[in-house]
Amino acid sequence: AWSIQVDADAPTVSLTAPVAGDVLPADALPVIAGLIGDGGSALPADALVVTIDGNPVSVRREPDGSFRYEAAAPLTEGNHQVLAVVTDEAGT
């Protein structure tokens, strides 16, 4: 006999920093942090993509599901969009 696992739960992602609407000083080196989860199943290394203004950045993922990116240089003045997308093995 054999068994299979059906993955019907989409993974989750939440940004914990910065908070939407935050205003950072012009010389700040922004930190982007968050948490991903998939109901106890492991996510592949490439499951998480984080972008700033459409440009992917390399984030450090921890075993507890947290992730972090520290900018090497300040962002230009103005509004910026941070997007985090996670996809599990089922593609959801």
Secondary structure by P-SEA (a helix, b strand, c coil): cbbbbbccbbbbbbbcccccccccccccbbbbbbcccccccccccccbbbbcccbbbbbbbcccccccccccccccccbbbbbbbbbccccc
